[in-house]
């Protein structure tokens, strides 16, 4: 079975890696990007909003809105927090382009059907300016940052239906720039401040999970669908935000293997005609063992296609994610871009223990029923529902028991009428 998993992974990754090379063109950039150049690229503010913090989501080339099963959902689908199994705290580091770095932190937890999350990321790069004589006249950092507060709620969830989660993330972004010189090589006081700004925006998302062509037995749902709109807000200093609409699906044919496909439609809210071209991301994730997983993905986007491979190692309650990306935004060279993420498992607030107890009570009730001990069966199933009112098999069993008792009462009543 292990060789089959590895073969499937290699085949899928090989296919993903080949996609971006299909483009025609006379230069390396055109060959690397399947759509060539997008003339509307770079017209939006806050590039930091388009740079992933890292983690499993980046390893799948950002095809993550429908998967959304760890804390990195925060950048991809705000509906994810109410469906996570555990609380997580994560730290990220991403070597972006040249001397540009990105640091991130994210936290999420859940209370029943209600999810909460918060996070922040900070992009920074040295800003140094020299005059015509080669003398340094200005220095400092150009930096951008984003703070995120998320909440979501899972509606209609039950044993058979995972529910529909709706979520919203409130985001605040800032840009800080150092002062720079004019034509006379003299620093203009306040020039950096004039280019610095801050802006608020929202992400809105929906997520549902269901079973589809499931080839294994498990309570988890093996498919998911999502709709998201990100970075919806007013312009910043006359520049639109990188607003994008996203539709996504994911599918697990077998327990260790997951596929994901996301379709993106950028929207320039100031001028729709200046919107960037739609693009697509596809990813695959494979749990090789219970302590090691691999993932790969490709994003096919005009002017900035990329291929990513990554892996994760799970040590007790710590997961370490490492991703390596070839990105056409940067030079195609043996080492391009590496990101590192560390996720801390903070537990599930006892949800797994309750779930196990509910299962145990349900089975005890079935055993009692099979022995015609209906009183104990009722007690077990009622206790199971007290622990988890959404556990529909216990409710169905109680209905069956009630119908059986009602039938006996009707038979007794008919017997009295006859005599």
One Martini backbone bead per residue (centre of mass of N, CA, C, O) as a GRO file, in nm:
protein
  419
    1UNK     BB    1   0.056   0.063  -0.019
    2UNK     BB    2   0.299   0.258  -0.001
    3UNK     BB    3   0.382   0.243  -0.303
    4UNK     BB    4   0.115   0.357  -0.410
    5UNK     BB    5   0.135   0.634  -0.279
    6UNK     BB    6   0.403   0.722  -0.405
    7UNK     BB    7   0.320   0.692  -0.701
    8UNK     BB    8   0.086   0.893  -0.694
    9UNK     BB    9   0.250   1.138  -0.613
   10UNK     BB   10   0.450   1.147  -0.850
   11UNK     BB   11   0.240   1.170  -1.074
   12UNK     BB   12   0.101   1.430  -0.983
   13UNK     BB   13   0.351   1.611  -0.959
   14UNK     BB   14   0.445   1.581  -1.251
   15UNK     BB   15   0.195   1.713  -1.372
   16UNK     BB   16   0.213   1.986  -1.226
   17UNK     BB   17   0.506   2.059  -1.324
   18UNK     BB   18   0.423   2.069  -1.639
   19UNK     BB   19   0.213   2.293  -1.685
   20UNK     BB   20   0.388   2.573  -1.692
   21UNK     BB   21   0.557   2.468  -1.969
   22UNK     BB   22   0.339   2.512  -2.216
   23UNK     BB   23   0.422   2.772  -2.304
   24UNK     BB   24   0.468   3.018  -2.527
   25UNK     BB   25   0.791   3.153  -2.629
   26UNK     BB   26   1.111   3.333  -2.640
   27UNK     BB   27   1.119   3.337  -2.329
   28UNK     BB   28   1.139   3.224  -2.012
   29UNK     BB   29   0.889   3.364  -1.896
   30UNK     BB   30   0.679   3.263  -2.105
   31UNK     BB   31   0.732   2.959  -2.056
   32UNK     BB   32   0.656   2.963  -1.742
   33UNK     BB   33   0.390   3.114  -1.835
   34UNK     BB   34   0.087   3.018  -1.962
   35UNK     BB   35  -0.021   3.341  -2.007
   36UNK     BB   36   0.207   3.519  -1.962
   37UNK     BB   37   0.115   3.847  -1.965
   38UNK     BB   38  -0.022   4.089  -1.731
   39UNK     BB   39  -0.116   4.420  -1.775
   40UNK     BB   40  -0.277   4.432  -1.474
   41UNK     BB   41  -0.045   4.396  -1.310
   42UNK     BB   42   0.029   4.592  -1.020
   43UNK     BB   43  -0.246   4.783  -0.946
   44UNK     BB   44  -0.227   4.706  -0.650
   45UNK     BB   45  -0.235   4.701  -0.317
   46UNK     BB   46  -0.074   4.524  -0.100
   47UNK     BB   47   0.121   4.257  -0.157
   48UNK     BB   48   0.096   4.100   0.117
   49UNK     BB   49  -0.187   3.969   0.044
   50UNK     BB   50  -0.034   3.761  -0.178
   51UNK     BB   51   0.147   3.648   0.056
   52UNK     BB   52   0.229   3.370   0.200
   53UNK     BB   53   0.319   3.238   0.501
   54UNK     BB   54   0.247   2.919   0.490
   55UNK     BB   55   0.243   2.587   0.493
   56UNK     BB   56   0.026   2.367   0.359
   57UNK     BB   57  -0.104   2.574   0.164
   58UNK     BB   58   0.158   2.641   0.006
   59UNK     BB   59   0.226   2.345  -0.077
   60UNK     BB   60  -0.064   2.374  -0.254
   61UNK     BB   61  -0.065   2.657  -0.402
   62UNK     BB   62  -0.341   2.774  -0.257
   63UNK     BB   63  -0.523   2.504  -0.252
   64UNK     BB   64  -0.745   2.568   0.041
   65UNK     BB   65  -1.051   2.656   0.077
   66UNK     BB   66  -1.174   2.349   0.104
   67UNK     BB   67  -0.993   2.238   0.325
   68UNK     BB   68  -0.936   2.402   0.590
   69UNK     BB   69  -0.754   2.212   0.838
   70UNK     BB   70  -0.589   2.466   0.935
   71UNK     BB   71  -0.464   2.772   1.036
   72UNK     BB   72  -0.415   2.863   0.725
   73UNK     BB   73  -0.711   2.944   0.656
   74UNK     BB   74  -0.697   3.256   0.719
   75UNK     BB   75  -0.607   3.321   0.399
   76UNK     BB   76  -0.863   3.148   0.243
   77UNK     BB   77  -1.105   3.076   0.476
   78UNK     BB   78  -1.321   3.205   0.719
   79UNK     BB   79  -1.493   2.923   0.761
   80UNK     BB   80  -1.282   2.722   0.909
   81UNK     BB   81  -1.295   2.755   1.230
   82UNK     BB   82  -1.578   2.580   1.278
   83UNK     BB   83  -1.414   2.291   1.160
   84UNK     BB   84  -1.200   2.244   1.355
   85UNK     BB   85  -1.053   2.011   1.569
   86UNK     BB   86  -0.823   2.214   1.665
   87UNK     BB   87  -0.609   2.399   1.837
   88UNK     BB   88  -0.388   2.671   1.713
   89UNK     BB   89  -0.033   2.756   1.691
   90UNK     BB   90   0.154   2.973   1.463
   91UNK     BB   91   0.470   2.993   1.281
   92UNK     BB   92   0.624   3.212   1.029
   93UNK     BB   93   0.861   3.180   0.745
   94UNK     BB   94   0.948   3.390   0.450
   95UNK     BB   95   1.140   3.372   0.169
   96UNK     BB   96   1.126   3.571  -0.080
   97UNK     BB   97   1.268   3.840  -0.229
   98UNK     BB   98   1.568   3.844  -0.175
   99UNK     BB   99   1.548   4.055   0.120
  100UNK     BB  100   1.265   3.948   0.153
  101UNK     BB  101   1.041   3.919   0.430
  102UNK     BB  102   0.816   3.692   0.623
  103UNK     BB  103   0.604   3.719   0.906
  104UNK     BB  104   0.407   3.489   1.120
  105UNK     BB  105   0.081   3.463   1.297
  106UNK     BB  106  -0.146   3.206   1.443
  107UNK     BB  107  -0.490   3.161   1.576
  108UNK     BB  108  -0.713   2.886   1.692
  109UNK     BB  109  -1.064   2.822   1.783
  110UNK     BB  110  -1.336   2.621   1.944
  111UNK     BB  111  -1.708   2.648   2.015
  112UNK     BB  112  -1.841   2.423   1.876
  113UNK     BB  113  -1.985   2.618   1.612
  114UNK     BB  114  -1.764   2.827   1.711
  115UNK     BB  115  -1.521   3.041   1.557
  116UNK     BB  116  -1.174   3.144   1.615
  117UNK     BB  117  -0.938   3.404   1.495
  118UNK     BB  118  -0.584   3.506   1.468
  119UNK     BB  119  -0.357   3.740   1.291
  120UNK     BB  120  -0.019   3.802   1.147
  121UNK     BB  121   0.178   4.003   0.907
  122UNK     BB  122   0.529   4.076   0.792
  123UNK     BB  123   0.674   4.288   0.554
  124UNK     BB  124   1.032   4.317   0.465
  125UNK     BB  125   1.270   4.568   0.331
  126UNK     BB  126   1.534   4.719   0.231
  127UNK     BB  127   1.597   5.087   0.223
  128UNK     BB  128   1.827   5.209  -0.024
  129UNK     BB  129   1.993   5.523  -0.106
  130UNK     BB  130   2.178   5.666  -0.380
  131UNK     BB  131   2.382   5.871  -0.523
  132UNK     BB  132   2.577   5.967  -0.791
  133UNK     BB  133   2.842   5.904  -0.588
  134UNK     BB  134   2.756   5.649  -0.394
  135UNK     BB  135   2.601   5.771  -0.158
  136UNK     BB  136   2.436   5.748   0.127
  137UNK     BB  137   2.094   5.903   0.187
  138UNK     BB  138   1.910   5.641   0.241
  139UNK     BB  139   1.736   5.455   0.504
  140UNK     BB  140   1.572   5.135   0.579
  141UNK     BB  141   1.221   5.037   0.560
  142UNK     BB  142   1.003   4.839   0.385
  143UNK     BB  143   0.657   4.796   0.496
  144UNK     BB  144   0.410   4.535   0.561
  145UNK     BB  145   0.079   4.478   0.713
  146UNK     BB  146  -0.136   4.226   0.883
  147UNK     BB  147  -0.453   4.209   1.048
  148UNK     BB  148  -0.654   3.935   1.195
  149UNK     BB  149  -1.011   3.875   1.240
  150UNK     BB  150  -1.202   3.578   1.325
  151UNK     BB  151  -1.533   3.444   1.231
  152UNK     BB  152  -1.756   3.153   1.282
  153UNK     BB  153  -2.040   2.942   1.162
  154UNK     BB  154  -2.212   2.627   1.202
  155UNK     BB  155  -2.471   2.521   1.012
  156UNK     BB  156  -2.659   2.227   1.038
  157UNK     BB  157  -2.515   2.034   1.211
  158UNK     BB  158  -2.425   1.675   1.203
  159UNK     BB  159  -2.380   1.348   1.147
  160UNK     BB  160  -2.450   1.358   0.826
  161UNK     BB  161  -2.408   1.677   0.838
  162UNK     BB  162  -2.161   1.927   0.852
  163UNK     BB  163  -2.259   2.177   0.719
  164UNK     BB  164  -2.261   2.546   0.709
  165UNK     BB  165  -2.002   2.767   0.682
  166UNK     BB  166  -1.972   3.103   0.809
  167UNK     BB  167  -1.738   3.375   0.734
  168UNK     BB  168  -1.528   3.639   0.890
  169UNK     BB  169  -1.270   3.885   0.806
  170UNK     BB  170  -1.089   4.127   0.971
  171UNK     BB  171  -0.880   4.378   0.809
  172UNK     BB  172  -0.553   4.529   0.863
  173UNK     BB  173  -0.350   4.758   0.674
  174UNK     BB  174   0.000   4.848   0.619
  175UNK     BB  175   0.231   5.122   0.513
  176UNK     BB  176   0.594   5.171   0.524
  177UNK     BB  177   0.807   5.454   0.444
  178UNK     BB  178   1.084   5.599   0.365
  179UNK     BB  179   1.260   5.853   0.309
  180UNK     BB  180   1.334   6.050   0.016
  181UNK     BB  181   1.465   6.181  -0.270
  182UNK     BB  182   1.533   6.413  -0.493
  183UNK     BB  183   1.691   6.562  -0.761
  184UNK     BB  184   1.912   6.682  -0.530
  185UNK     BB  185   1.975   6.451  -0.311
  186UNK     BB  186   1.749   6.533  -0.104
  187UNK     BB  187   1.573   6.483   0.159
  188UNK     BB  188   1.227   6.445   0.196
  189UNK     BB  189   1.027   6.551   0.419
  190UNK     BB  190   0.763   6.316   0.439
  191UNK     BB  191   0.767   6.125   0.186
  192UNK     BB  192   0.705   5.852   0.320
  193UNK     BB  193   0.434   5.932   0.450
  194UNK     BB  194   0.284   5.988   0.175
  195UNK     BB  195   0.313   5.656   0.110
  196UNK     BB  196   0.169   5.596   0.356
  197UNK     BB  197  -0.072   5.348   0.489
  198UNK     BB  198  -0.421   5.255   0.563
  199UNK     BB  199  -0.648   4.958   0.574
  200UNK     BB  200  -0.968   4.817   0.536
  201UNK     BB  201  -1.114   4.476   0.539
  202UNK     BB  202  -1.275   4.180   0.388
  203UNK     BB  203  -1.366   3.841   0.448
  204UNK     BB  204  -1.572   3.593   0.272
  205UNK     BB  205  -1.716   3.265   0.368
  206UNK     BB  206  -1.777   2.921   0.248
  207UNK     BB  207  -1.847   2.584   0.394
  208UNK     BB  208  -1.857   2.235   0.284
  209UNK     BB  209  -1.925   1.888   0.369
  210UNK     BB  210  -1.895   1.562   0.194
  211UNK     BB  211  -1.996   1.275   0.025
  212UNK     BB  212  -1.784   1.127  -0.251
  213UNK     BB  213  -1.674   0.859  -0.372
  214UNK     BB  214  -1.618   0.658  -0.131
  215UNK     BB  215  -1.329   0.426  -0.049
  216UNK     BB  216  -1.388   0.460   0.265
  217UNK     BB  217  -1.403   0.421   0.623
  218UNK     BB  218  -1.556   0.713   0.773
  219UNK     BB  219  -1.676   0.996   0.927
  220UNK     BB  220  -1.549   1.161   0.743
  221UNK     BB  221  -1.543   1.381   0.492
  222UNK     BB  222  -1.426   1.366   0.133
  223UNK     BB  223  -1.565   1.649   0.066
  224UNK     BB  224  -1.550   1.993  -0.076
  225UNK     BB  225  -1.685   2.337  -0.061
  226UNK     BB  226  -1.613   2.681  -0.184
  227UNK     BB  227  -1.666   3.037  -0.101
  228UNK     BB  228  -1.480   3.343  -0.186
  229UNK     BB  229  -1.400   3.677  -0.058
  230UNK     BB  230  -1.122   3.900  -0.092
  231UNK     BB  231  -1.034   4.212  -0.017
  232UNK     BB  232  -1.282   4.399   0.077
  233UNK     BB  233  -1.240   4.743  -0.026
  234UNK     BB  234  -1.109   5.035  -0.031
  235UNK     BB  235  -0.898   5.241  -0.142
  236UNK     BB  236  -0.534   5.314  -0.152
  237UNK     BB  237  -0.420   5.589  -0.270
  238UNK     BB  238  -0.586   5.506  -0.547
  239UNK     BB  239  -0.564   5.196  -0.482
  240UNK     BB  240  -0.656   4.891  -0.523
  241UNK     BB  241  -0.741   4.608  -0.402
  242UNK     BB  242  -0.684   4.248  -0.403
  243UNK     BB  243  -0.951   4.142  -0.521
  244UNK     BB  244  -1.106   3.808  -0.474
  245UNK     BB  245  -1.254   3.531  -0.626
  246UNK     BB  246  -1.352   3.196  -0.491
  247UNK     BB  247  -1.349   2.858  -0.611
  248UNK     BB  248  -1.382   2.530  -0.440
  249UNK     BB  249  -1.231   2.196  -0.427
  250UNK     BB  250  -1.237   1.866  -0.265
  251UNK     BB  251  -1.064   1.530  -0.256
  252UNK     BB  252  -1.093   1.186  -0.107
  253UNK     BB  253  -1.048   0.868  -0.211
  254UNK     BB  254  -0.843   0.836   0.023
  255UNK     BB  255  -0.730   0.903   0.328
  256UNK     BB  256  -0.420   1.008   0.247
  257UNK     BB  257  -0.563   1.154  -0.010
  258UNK     BB  258  -0.552   1.492  -0.154
  259UNK     BB  259  -0.750   1.715  -0.348
  260UNK     BB  260  -0.718   2.045  -0.516
  261UNK     BB  261  -0.935   2.321  -0.646
  262UNK     BB  262  -0.877   2.661  -0.761
  263UNK     BB  263  -1.072   2.953  -0.854
  264UNK     BB  264  -0.979   3.280  -0.983
  265UNK     BB  265  -1.121   3.627  -0.954
  266UNK     BB  266  -1.023   3.921  -1.021
  267UNK     BB  267  -1.108   4.258  -0.874
  268UNK     BB  268  -1.145   4.584  -0.991
  269UNK     BB  269  -1.331   4.821  -0.820
  270UNK     BB  270  -1.255   5.079  -1.004
  271UNK     BB  271  -1.188   4.881  -1.274
  272UNK     BB  272  -1.283   4.606  -1.433
  273UNK     BB  273  -1.095   4.628  -1.694
  274UNK     BB  274  -0.830   4.604  -1.478
  275UNK     BB  275  -0.842   4.321  -1.434
  276UNK     BB  276  -0.719   4.036  -1.380
  277UNK     BB  277  -0.662   3.732  -1.459
  278UNK     BB  278  -0.757   3.439  -1.434
  279UNK     BB  279  -0.694   3.160  -1.203
  280UNK     BB  280  -0.512   2.856  -1.097
  281UNK     BB  281  -0.520   2.592  -0.841
  282UNK     BB  282  -0.324   2.294  -0.758
  283UNK     BB  283  -0.345   2.012  -0.522
  284UNK     BB  284  -0.148   1.778  -0.311
  285UNK     BB  285  -0.193   1.528  -0.046
  286UNK     BB  286   0.029   1.307   0.159
  287UNK     BB  287   0.008   1.047   0.395
  288UNK     BB  288   0.259   0.838   0.460
  289UNK     BB  289   0.237   0.886   0.766
  290UNK     BB  290   0.165   0.982   1.100
  291UNK     BB  291   0.457   1.179   1.074
  292UNK     BB  292   0.432   1.208   0.742
  293UNK     BB  293   0.416   1.456   0.478
  294UNK     BB  294   0.302   1.546   0.145
  295UNK     BB  295   0.331   1.815  -0.109
  296UNK     BB  296   0.168   1.969  -0.405
  297UNK     BB  297   0.182   2.246  -0.656
  298UNK     BB  298  -0.005   2.476  -0.879
  299UNK     BB  299   0.012   2.804  -1.027
  300UNK     BB  300  -0.185   2.949  -1.291
  301UNK     BB  301  -0.039   3.262  -1.384
  302UNK     BB  302  -0.005   3.557  -1.508
  303UNK     BB  303   0.344   3.615  -1.457
  304UNK     BB  304   0.308   3.397  -1.172
  305UNK     BB  305   0.393   3.117  -1.180
  306UNK     BB  306   0.390   2.807  -0.975
  307UNK     BB  307   0.592   2.570  -0.786
  308UNK     BB  308   0.523   2.331  -0.517
  309UNK     BB  309   0.697   2.186  -0.238
  310UNK     BB  310   0.632   1.963   0.051
  311UNK     BB  311   0.652   1.915   0.417
  312UNK     BB  312   0.574   1.712   0.717
  313UNK     BB  313   0.640   1.698   1.072
  314UNK     BB  314   0.530   1.494   1.349
  315UNK     BB  315   0.568   1.596   1.702
  316UNK     BB  316   0.335   1.521   1.869
  317UNK     BB  317   0.238   1.874   1.910
  318UNK     BB  318   0.426   1.911   1.646
  319UNK     BB  319   0.451   2.098   1.337
  320UNK     BB  320   0.664   2.085   1.042
  321UNK     BB  321   0.687   2.318   0.773
  322UNK     BB  322   0.814   2.271   0.432
  323UNK     BB  323   0.883   2.494   0.152
  324UNK     BB  324   0.925   2.486  -0.213
  325UNK     BB  325   0.969   2.749  -0.464
  326UNK     BB  326   0.881   2.814  -0.802
  327UNK     BB  327   0.900   3.151  -0.929
  328UNK     BB  328   0.832   3.387  -1.186
  329UNK     BB  329   0.903   3.645  -1.012
  330UNK     BB  330   1.163   3.501  -1.016
  331UNK     BB  331   1.440   3.349  -1.060
  332UNK     BB  332   1.543   3.067  -1.229
  333UNK     BB  333   1.672   2.860  -0.975
  334UNK     BB  334   1.776   2.622  -0.766
  335UNK     BB  335   1.718   2.854  -0.552
  336UNK     BB  336   1.433   3.032  -0.441
  337UNK     BB  337   1.194   2.938  -0.214
  338UNK     BB  338   1.149   2.942   0.148
  339UNK     BB  339   0.938   2.788   0.398
  340UNK     BB  340   0.837   2.816   0.753
  341UNK     BB  341   0.650   2.604   0.986
  342UNK     BB  342   0.492   2.616   1.321
  343UNK     BB  343   0.273   2.384   1.486
  344UNK     BB  344   0.050   2.395   1.766
  345UNK     BB  345  -0.109   2.165   1.968
  346UNK     BB  346  -0.391   2.263   2.192
  347UNK     BB  347  -0.626   2.098   2.138
  348UNK     BB  348  -1.003   2.010   2.183
  349UNK     BB  349  -1.157   2.049   2.457
  350UNK     BB  350  -1.270   1.734   2.470
  351UNK     BB  351  -1.417   1.630   2.205
  352UNK     BB  352  -1.304   1.342   2.170
  353UNK     BB  353  -1.398   1.227   2.441
  354UNK     BB  354  -1.698   1.272   2.393
  355UNK     BB  355  -1.722   1.110   2.131
  356UNK     BB  356  -1.636   0.838   2.254
  357UNK     BB  357  -1.866   0.826   2.464
  358UNK     BB  358  -2.098   0.830   2.265
  359UNK     BB  359  -2.024   0.571   2.118
  360UNK     BB  360  -2.035   0.388   2.364
  361UNK     BB  361  -2.334   0.437   2.437
  362UNK     BB  362  -2.455   0.340   2.174
  363UNK     BB  363  -2.345   0.046   2.188
  364UNK     BB  364  -2.473  -0.024   2.459
  365UNK     BB  365  -2.762   0.015   2.358
  366UNK     BB  366  -2.755  -0.207   2.142
  367UNK     BB  367  -2.692  -0.437   2.335
  368UNK     BB  368  -2.942  -0.406   2.514
  369UNK     BB  369  -3.152  -0.440   2.288
  370UNK     BB  370  -3.065  -0.731   2.200
  371UNK     BB  371  -3.154  -0.817   2.516
  372UNK     BB  372  -3.427  -0.663   2.589
  373UNK     BB  373  -3.304  -0.394   2.739
  374UNK     BB  374  -3.477  -0.107   2.718
  375UNK     BB  375  -3.397   0.071   2.955
  376UNK     BB  376  -3.089   0.083   2.906
  377UNK     BB  377  -3.103   0.182   2.618
  378UNK     BB  378  -3.237   0.451   2.681
  379UNK     BB  379  -3.024   0.560   2.874
  380UNK     BB  380  -2.785   0.565   2.675
  381UNK     BB  381  -2.915   0.746   2.449
  382UNK     BB  382  -2.980   0.991   2.628
  383UNK     BB  383  -2.689   1.044   2.719
  384UNK     BB  384  -2.572   1.090   2.437
  385UNK     BB  385  -2.757   1.343   2.377
  386UNK     BB  386  -2.651   1.518   2.608
  387UNK     BB  387  -2.359   1.534   2.491
  388UNK     BB  388  -2.492   1.502   2.174
  389UNK     BB  389  -2.753   1.639   1.998
  390UNK     BB  390  -2.627   1.550   1.695
  391UNK     BB  391  -2.668   1.238   1.750
  392UNK     BB  392  -2.875   1.071   1.540
  393UNK     BB  393  -2.866   0.763   1.604
  394UNK     BB  394  -2.987   0.791   1.890
  395UNK     BB  395  -3.253   0.920   1.802
  396UNK     BB  396  -3.345   0.690   1.617
  397UNK     BB  397  -3.347   0.472   1.838
  398UNK     BB  398  -3.559   0.608   2.016
  399UNK     BB  399  -3.782   0.607   1.804
  400UNK     BB  400  -3.792   0.304   1.777
  401UNK     BB  401  -3.863   0.248   2.074
  402UNK     BB  402  -4.123   0.418   2.082
  403UNK     BB  403  -4.271   0.268   1.857
  404UNK     BB  404  -4.270  -0.003   1.994
  405UNK     BB  405  -4.430   0.085   2.249
  406UNK     BB  406  -4.678   0.187   2.095
  407UNK     BB  407  -4.748  -0.084   1.968
  408UNK     BB  408  -4.802  -0.234   2.233
  409UNK     BB  409  -5.030  -0.045   2.330
  410UNK     BB  410  -5.221  -0.101   2.090
  411UNK     BB  411  -5.247  -0.404   2.135
  412UNK     BB  412  -5.361  -0.387   2.423
  413UNK     BB  413  -5.611  -0.223   2.347
  414UNK     BB  414  -5.732  -0.432   2.155
  415UNK     BB  415  -5.750  -0.660   2.363
  416UNK     BB  416  -5.958  -0.515   2.551
  417UNK     BB  417  -6.187  -0.487   2.336
  418UNK     BB  418  -6.226  -0.799   2.294
  419UNK     BB  419  -6.278  -0.839   2.634
   0.00000   0.00000   0.00000
